[in-house]
Amino acid sequence: MSETAVITGASSGVGKSLAIQLSDAGYKVVLAARSEDKLNAIAEEIQKKGGSCRVVPTDVSQPEQINTLKNEALEYGDISLVINNAGFGKFCKIEEATLEDWNSQMDVNLRASFLVSQAFIPGMKQRSKGILVFMNSVAGKKGYPYSAAYVASKYGMRGLADSLREELREDNIKVISIHPGAVDTPFWDGAGVNFPREEMLDTATLAQSIVHTIQSPGNFTVEELVVRRTAGDF
């Protein structure tokens, strides 16, 4: 019987690569993101290769849409893997940051990770098996300038993951935090920074490392994975 995974932010970047690679590995995948057109294109790619998936258009900043994602995903199958991948950043001097900037990054990067995880943990507990993946950032381990809200949201995500890891050990639920450096994804489109995209991490290679970590057998788990380019941060 196939395992079923829920992936937020699945319409592009690392989420898209994870969806395709997990399908290739035999998972049924639930694709969640705002862009239904992009999700449908990925679903078509997966289905052409014989994979199974369901598209659930979701804005994770809206709690009621997360609830819809929960209901539709559980109709599709028991969820054994949740990847909290949706996220974005706005970069500017602290005095130029707005309350809306702060709230929107907290809502998508941190609150949504809490709500999505909370939605599927009861089923994992019932089966004494499951994996929660938090797509964090090196910004969840080290502060960077011009990104106070983003860094704070990622530190919060790291704390959420650390707390859940300790709480859920007795339920045989693995909690994995991924901390990549800059990855060449649409995340950077319009971000206001000019890092050389060709020197960033490749999404497919990063996804391959994450899938390998997810597939760790038995009671073996990698709890935190930090991935940078050899030359380090920009």
Sequence and secondary structure as in RCSB ss.txt:
>XXXX:A:sequence
MSETAVITGASSGVGKSLAIQLSDAGYKVVLAARSEDKLNAIAEEIQKKGGSCRVVPTDVSQPEQINTLKNEALE
YGDISLVINNAGFGKFCKIEEATLEDWNSQMDVNLRASFLVSQAFIPGMKQRSKGILVFMNSVAGKKGYPYSAAY
VASKYGMRGLADSLREELREDNIKVISIHPGAVDTPFWDGAGVNFPREEMLDTATLAQSIVHTIQSPGNFTVEEL
VVRRTAGDF
>XXXX:A:secstr
   EEEEESTTSHHHHHHHHHHHHTT EEEEEES HHHHHHHHHHHHHTT  EEEEE  TTSHHHHHHHHHHHHH
H  EEEEEE         GGG  HHHHHHHIIIIIIHHHHHHHHHHHHHHHHT EEEEEE  GGGTS  TT HHH
HHHHHHHHHHHHHHHHHHGGGTEEEEEEEE  BSSGGGTTSS    GGGSB HHHHHHHHHHHHT  TT    EE
EE  TT   
